[in-house]
């Protein structure tokens, strides 16, 4: 069966078939390009929602606690990049400064690392 499906004669027979679509089916179908674009749009929407959720969590933690977490990380040699430090600085200035949807997941990743290193402030 699988060998027959690989042969040109099989494909020629399939191409020659006269098939009709059930009424109304064409209204339910969308073009492949449209489906791909729709999927990318949904992915971007989800990324935005995830960023906003992270931003909300960062804001709920509050500036004073972020400052303490940053200080604990420095004192306990938790690996922080210059980017991490800058974002923690911004988080520490809440509510005057608010980290972006892109910065907030980074701050939460630093919080996770601090927790793994034993930071009692990182919950």
Buried (B, 14 or more C-beta within 10 A) or exposed (E): EEEEEEEEEEEEEEEEEEEEEEEEEEEEEEEEEEEEEEEEEEEEEEEEEEBEBBBEBBBEBEBEBBBBBBEBBEEEEBEBEEEBBBBBBBBBBBEEEBBEBEBBBBBBEBBEBBBEBEBEBBE
